[in-house]
Amino acid sequence: MQVDEKFNIKKILKEILGTILGAFVMAIGVSLFLLPNQLSTGGISGIATILYYLFQIPMGTSILIINIPLFLLSVFKIGKRFFIKSLVGTISLSFFIDLLDKFEPLTQDKFLACVYGGIIIGLGTAILFKLSSSTGGSDLISFIAKKYRPSMELGNTVIMIDTVIVILNMICLKQIEIGLYSAIAIYLMGKIIDILFEGVQFTKLLFIVSDKNVEISKSIEQKIRRGVTGIYGKGMFTNQDRLILMCAATRRDISKIKEIAKKIDPNSFIVITNSREVVGLGFKEQI
């Protein structure tokens, strides 16, 4: 019992420290790149950017104040652990943004700011996602909306919120360029999150229909060293049962497998699809 408690305390402390680190990385992207150039990635930070330039309210302070009612609404809707980590993340982000805002921005070029700001914020957000944490804002809004309307798509909710807020930035600060550059930052942030959170080892999935299944599968296993699985299916036109070969492969293996299949059976039918992630022997190991 004591061992479990120690393990849980260690894990929670690790998650909290990781949340603070992720918030700090995000704050670098916001305070040293986006904010000095009037850019944002939408969400609560977008509203805080407007308040910063129109009323000179420190951005971190605005983020904290805006998040208070969201936390009050969500306190009974989300788990205690997620609530604590999100609270730590929100307070940390607010503190670091106001702290770093005292330093000179690293660039006054809007294009460089949106590129590097988007990448750095994406890195910080990915760290938080890895820890199942957040810094409040759009995450909490979408989560609350999902609780009240289970059919609502969280991704669509966040996109809608971010789009509306970026448009508000353009209107309030009276610059169309702000929206255009912010869109680049949002896109890059999303890409970095995908790469760091889900990995870059994209794979392909091949389905091969042939009368020479055994020869093709053996050749793939011997020459490419990739496993092949036989799936039973039925040709609806011929009304015949058929064995379909399925093989997960890397991009560089695709041309070799196609060559093998076509050499053994020129009439083979091959379908190649994208596979977002493959975990197991020969690919990414399970963590």
Contacts in CASP RR format, 6 or more apart in sequence:
PFRMAT RR
TARGET T0000
AUTHOR 0000-0000-0000
METHOD contacts of the structure
MODEL  1
MQVDEKFNIKKILKEILGTILGAFVMAIGVSLFLLPNQLSTGGISGIATI
LYYLFQIPMGTSILIINIPLFLLSVFKIGKRFFIKSLVGTISLSFFIDLL
DKFEPLTQDKFLACVYGGIIIGLGTAILFKLSSSTGGSDLISFIAKKYRP
SMELGNTVIMIDTVIVILNMICLKQIEIGLYSAIAIYLMGKIIDILFEGV
QFTKLLFIVSDKNVEISKSIEQKIRRGVTGIYGKGMFTNQDRLILMCAAT
RRDISKIKEIAKKIDPNSFIVITNSREVVGLGFKEQI
12 81 0 8 1.000
15 85 0 8 1.000
15 131 0 8 1.000
15 132 0 8 1.000
15 133 0 8 1.000
16 84 0 8 1.000
16 85 0 8 1.000
16 88 0 8 1.000
18 127 0 8 1.000
18 131 0 8 1.000
18 133 0 8 1.000
19 85 0 8 1.000
19 88 0 8 1.000
19 89 0 8 1.000
19 92 0 8 1.000
19 128 0 8 1.000
19 131 0 8 1.000
19 133 0 8 1.000
20 88 0 8 1.000
20 89 0 8 1.000
20 92 0 8 1.000
21 124 0 8 1.000
21 127 0 8 1.000
22 89 0 8 1.000
22 124 0 8 1.000
22 125 0 8 1.000
22 127 0 8 1.000
22 128 0 8 1.000
23 88 0 8 1.000
23 89 0 8 1.000
23 92 0 8 1.000
23 93 0 8 1.000
23 96 0 8 1.000
23 124 0 8 1.000
23 128 0 8 1.000
23 135 0 8 1.000
24 92 0 8 1.000
24 96 0 8 1.000
25 120 0 8 1.000
25 121 0 8 1.000
25 123 0 8 1.000
25 124 0 8 1.000
25 127 0 8 1.000
26 93 0 8 1.000
26 96 0 8 1.000
26 120 0 8 1.000
26 121 0 8 1.000
26 122 0 8 1.000
26 124 0 8 1.000
26 125 0 8 1.000
26 128 0 8 1.000
26 135 0 8 1.000
27 93 0 8 1.000
27 96 0 8 1.000
27 97 0 8 1.000
27 99 0 8 1.000
27 100 0 8 1.000
28 96 0 8 1.000
28 100 0 8 1.000
28 120 0 8 1.000
29 116 0 8 1.000
29 117 0 8 1.000
29 118 0 8 1.000
29 120 0 8 1.000
29 121 0 8 1.000
30 45 0 8 1.000
30 59 0 8 1.000
30 97 0 8 1.000
30 100 0 8 1.000
30 117 0 8 1.000
30 121 0 8 1.000
31 59 0 8 1.000
31 96 0 8 1.000
31 97 0 8 1.000
31 99 0 8 1.000
31 100 0 8 1.000
31 101 0 8 1.000
31 103 0 8 1.000
31 105 0 8 1.000
32 100 0 8 1.000
32 103 0 8 1.000
32 105 0 8 1.000
32 106 0 8 1.000
33 39 0 8 1.000
33 105 0 8 1.000
33 106 0 8 1.000
33 107 0 8 1.000
33 112 0 8 1.000
33 113 0 8 1.000
33 114 0 8 1.000
33 116 0 8 1.000
33 117 0 8 1.000
33 118 0 8 1.000
33 120 0 8 1.000
34 40 0 8 1.000
34 41 0 8 1.000
34 45 0 8 1.000
34 49 0 8 1.000
34 113 0 8 1.000
34 114 0 8 1.000
34 117 0 8 1.000
34 118 0 8 1.000
34 121 0 8 1.000
34 185 0 8 1.000
35 49 0 8 1.000
35 52 0 8 1.000
35 59 0 8 1.000
35 97 0 8 1.000
35 101 0 8 1.000
35 105 0 8 1.000
36 105 0 8 1.000
36 108 0 8 1.000
36 113 0 8 1.000
37 105 0 8 1.000
37 107 0 8 1.000
37 108 0 8 1.000
37 109 0 8 1.000
37 110 0 8 1.000
37 113 0 8 1.000
37 114 0 8 1.000
37 181 0 8 1.000
38 49 0 8 1.000
38 53 0 8 1.000
38 169 0 8 1.000
38 173 0 8 1.000
38 175 0 8 1.000
38 178 0 8 1.000
39 49 0 8 1.000
39 110 0 8 1.000
39 113 0 8 1.000
39 114 0 8 1.000
39 178 0 8 1.000
39 179 0 8 1.000
39 181 0 8 1.000
39 182 0 8 1.000
39 185 0 8 1.000
40 46 0 8 1.000
40 49 0 8 1.000
40 165 0 8 1.000
40 166 0 8 1.000
40 169 0 8 1.000
40 182 0 8 1.000
40 185 0 8 1.000
41 118 0 8 1.000
41 121 0 8 1.000
41 162 0 8 1.000
41 182 0 8 1.000
41 185 0 8 1.000
41 186 0 8 1.000
41 189 0 8 1.000
42 138 0 8 1.000
42 161 0 8 1.000
42 162 0 8 1.000
42 165 0 8 1.000
42 166 0 8 1.000
42 169 0 8 1.000
42 182 0 8 1.000
42 186 0 8 1.000
43 137 0 8 1.000
43 138 0 8 1.000
43 161 0 8 1.000
43 162 0 8 1.000
43 165 0 8 1.000
44 63 0 8 1.000
44 66 0 8 1.000
44 67 0 8 1.000
44 136 0 8 1.000
44 137 0 8 1.000
44 138 0 8 1.000
45 59 0 8 1.000
45 63 0 8 1.000
46 165 0 8 1.000
46 166 0 8 1.000
46 168 0 8 1.000
46 169 0 8 1.000
47 62 0 8 1.000
47 66 0 8 1.000
47 165 0 8 1.000
47 168 0 8 1.000
48 57 0 8 1.000
48 59 0 8 1.000
48 60 0 8 1.000
48 62 0 8 1.000
48 63 0 8 1.000
48 66 0 8 1.000
49 59 0 8 1.000
49 169 0 8 1.000
50 168 0 8 1.000
50 169 0 8 1.000
50 172 0 8 1.000
50 173 0 8 1.000
51 57 0 8 1.000
51 59 0 8 1.000
51 62 0 8 1.000
52 58 0 8 1.000
52 59 0 8 1.000
52 62 0 8 1.000
53 172 0 8 1.000
53 173 0 8 1.000
54 172 0 8 1.000
58 97 0 8 1.000
58 98 0 8 1.000
58 101 0 8 1.000
59 97 0 8 1.000
59 98 0 8 1.000
59 101 0 8 1.000
60 93 0 8 1.000
60 94 0 8 1.000
60 95 0 8 1.000
60 97 0 8 1.000
60 98 0 8 1.000
60 101 0 8 1.000
61 94 0 8 1.000
61 98 0 8 1.000
63 90 0 8 1.000
63 93 0 8 1.000
63 94 0 8 1.000
63 97 0 8 1.000
63 135 0 8 1.000
63 137 0 8 1.000
64 90 0 8 1.000
64 91 0 8 1.000
64 94 0 8 1.000
66 137 0 8 1.000
67 90 0 8 1.000
67 136 0 8 1.000
67 137 0 8 1.000
67 140 0 8 1.000
70 136 0 8 1.000
70 137 0 8 1.000
70 140 0 8 1.000
70 141 0 8 1.000
70 144 0 8 1.000
71 83 0 8 1.000
71 86 0 8 1.000
71 87 0 8 1.000
71 90 0 8 1.000
71 136 0 8 1.000
71 140 0 8 1.000
73 140 0 8 1.000
73 144 0 8 1.000
74 83 0 8 1.000
74 140 0 8 1.000
74 143 0 8 1.000
74 144 0 8 1.000
75 83 0 8 1.000
77 143 0 8 1.000
77 144 0 8 1.000
77 147 0 8 1.000
78 86 0 8 1.000
78 143 0 8 1.000
82 132 0 8 1.000
82 133 0 8 1.000
82 134 0 8 1.000
85 131 0 8 1.000
85 132 0 8 1.000
85 133 0 8 1.000
85 134 0 8 1.000
86 133 0 8 1.000
86 134 0 8 1.000
86 135 0 8 1.000
86 136 0 8 1.000
86 139 0 8 1.000
86 140 0 8 1.000
88 133 0 8 1.000
89 128 0 8 1.000
89 133 0 8 1.000
89 134 0 8 1.000
89 135 0 8 1.000
89 136 0 8 1.000
90 134 0 8 1.000
90 135 0 8 1.000
90 136 0 8 1.000
90 137 0 8 1.000
92 135 0 8 1.000
93 135 0 8 1.000
105 113 0 8 1.000
106 116 0 8 1.000
107 113 0 8 1.000
107 116 0 8 1.000
110 177 0 8 1.000
110 181 0 8 1.000
111 181 0 8 1.000
111 184 0 8 1.000
113 181 0 8 1.000
113 185 0 8 1.000
114 181 0 8 1.000
114 182 0 8 1.000
114 184 0 8 1.000
114 185 0 8 1.000
114 188 0 8 1.000
115 184 0 8 1.000
115 185 0 8 1.000
115 188 0 8 1.000
117 185 0 8 1.000
117 188 0 8 1.000
117 189 0 8 1.000
118 184 0 8 1.000
118 185 0 8 1.000
118 186 0 8 1.000
118 188 0 8 1.000
118 189 0 8 1.000
118 192 0 8 1.000
119 188 0 8 1.000
119 189 0 8 1.000
119 192 0 8 1.000
121 185 0 8 1.000
121 189 0 8 1.000
122 188 0 8 1.000
122 189 0 8 1.000
122 190 0 8 1.000
122 192 0 8 1.000
122 193 0 8 1.000
122 196 0 8 1.000
123 192 0 8 1.000
123 196 0 8 1.000
125 189 0 8 1.000
125 190 0 8 1.000
125 192 0 8 1.000
125 193 0 8 1.000
126 192 0 8 1.000
126 193 0 8 1.000
126 196 0 8 1.000
126 197 0 8 1.000
127 196 0 8 1.000
128 134 0 8 1.000
128 135 0 8 1.000
129 193 0 8 1.000
129 197 0 8 1.000
130 196 0 8 1.000
130 197 0 8 1.000
134 140 0 8 1.000
138 157 0 8 1.000
138 158 0 8 1.000
138 161 0 8 1.000
138 162 0 8 1.000
139 158 0 8 1.000
141 157 0 8 1.000
141 161 0 8 1.000
142 154 0 8 1.000
142 155 0 8 1.000
142 157 0 8 1.000
142 158 0 8 1.000
142 161 0 8 1.000
143 154 0 8 1.000
145 152 0 8 1.000
145 154 0 8 1.000
145 157 0 8 1.000
146 152 0 8 1.000
146 154 0 8 1.000
146 157 0 8 1.000
162 186 0 8 1.000
166 178 0 8 1.000
166 179 0 8 1.000
166 182 0 8 1.000
166 183 0 8 1.000
166 186 0 8 1.000
167 179 0 8 1.000
169 178 0 8 1.000
169 179 0 8 1.000
169 182 0 8 1.000
170 176 0 8 1.000
170 178 0 8 1.000
170 179 0 8 1.000
198 276 0 8 1.000
198 277 0 8 1.000
199 277 0 8 1.000
199 284 0 8 1.000
201 250 0 8 1.000
201 277 0 8 1.000
201 278 0 8 1.000
201 283 0 8 1.000
201 284 0 8 1.000
202 251 0 8 1.000
202 274 0 8 1.000
202 275 0 8 1.000
202 276 0 8 1.000
203 248 0 8 1.000
203 249 0 8 1.000
203 250 0 8 1.000
203 251 0 8 1.000
203 275 0 8 1.000
203 277 0 8 1.000
203 278 0 8 1.000
203 283 0 8 1.000
204 248 0 8 1.000
204 249 0 8 1.000
204 250 0 8 1.000
204 251 0 8 1.000
204 253 0 8 1.000
204 254 0 8 1.000
204 272 0 8 1.000
204 273 0 8 1.000
204 274 0 8 1.000
204 275 0 8 1.000
205 246 0 8 1.000
205 247 0 8 1.000
205 248 0 8 1.000
205 249 0 8 1.000
205 272 0 8 1.000
205 273 0 8 1.000
205 274 0 8 1.000
205 275 0 8 1.000
206 245 0 8 1.000
206 246 0 8 1.000
206 247 0 8 1.000
206 248 0 8 1.000
206 249 0 8 1.000
206 254 0 8 1.000
206 257 0 8 1.000
206 270 0 8 1.000
206 271 0 8 1.000
206 272 0 8 1.000
207 244 0 8 1.000
207 245 0 8 1.000
207 246 0 8 1.000
207 270 0 8 1.000
207 271 0 8 1.000
207 272 0 8 1.000
207 273 0 8 1.000
208 216 0 8 1.000
208 244 0 8 1.000
208 245 0 8 1.000
208 246 0 8 1.000
208 247 0 8 1.000
208 261 0 8 1.000
208 268 0 8 1.000
208 269 0 8 1.000
208 270 0 8 1.000
208 271 0 8 1.000
209 242 0 8 1.000
209 244 0 8 1.000
209 245 0 8 1.000
209 268 0 8 1.000
209 269 0 8 1.000
209 270 0 8 1.000
210 216 0 8 1.000
210 245 0 8 1.000
210 261 0 8 1.000
210 264 0 8 1.000
210 265 0 8 1.000
210 267 0 8 1.000
210 268 0 8 1.000
210 269 0 8 1.000
211 265 0 8 1.000
211 267 0 8 1.000
212 264 0 8 1.000
212 265 0 8 1.000
212 268 0 8 1.000
213 230 0 8 1.000
213 243 0 8 1.000
213 245 0 8 1.000
215 264 0 8 1.000
215 265 0 8 1.000
216 228 0 8 1.000
216 245 0 8 1.000
216 260 0 8 1.000
216 261 0 8 1.000
216 264 0 8 1.000
216 265 0 8 1.000
216 268 0 8 1.000
217 227 0 8 1.000
217 228 0 8 1.000
217 230 0 8 1.000
217 245 0 8 1.000
219 260 0 8 1.000
219 264 0 8 1.000
220 226 0 8 1.000
220 227 0 8 1.000
220 228 0 8 1.000
220 247 0 8 1.000
220 257 0 8 1.000
220 260 0 8 1.000
221 227 0 8 1.000
221 228 0 8 1.000
223 256 0 8 1.000
223 260 0 8 1.000
224 249 0 8 1.000
224 253 0 8 1.000
224 256 0 8 1.000
224 257 0 8 1.000
224 260 0 8 1.000
226 247 0 8 1.000
226 248 0 8 1.000
226 249 0 8 1.000
226 253 0 8 1.000
226 257 0 8 1.000
227 247 0 8 1.000
227 248 0 8 1.000
228 245 0 8 1.000
228 246 0 8 1.000
228 247 0 8 1.000
229 245 0 8 1.000
229 246 0 8 1.000
229 247 0 8 1.000
230 243 0 8 1.000
230 244 0 8 1.000
230 245 0 8 1.000
230 246 0 8 1.000
231 243 0 8 1.000
231 244 0 8 1.000
231 245 0 8 1.000
231 246 0 8 1.000
232 241 0 8 1.000
232 242 0 8 1.000
232 243 0 8 1.000
232 244 0 8 1.000
233 241 0 8 1.000
233 242 0 8 1.000
233 243 0 8 1.000
233 244 0 8 1.000
234 240 0 8 1.000
234 241 0 8 1.000
234 242 0 8 1.000
235 241 0 8 1.000
235 242 0 8 1.000
247 257 0 8 1.000
248 275 0 8 1.000
248 278 0 8 1.000
248 283 0 8 1.000
249 257 0 8 1.000
254 272 0 8 1.000
258 270 0 8 1.000
261 268 0 8 1.000
261 270 0 8 1.000
262 268 0 8 1.000
277 284 0 8 1.000
278 284 0 8 1.000
279 285 0 8 1.000
279 286 0 8 1.000
280 286 0 8 1.000
END
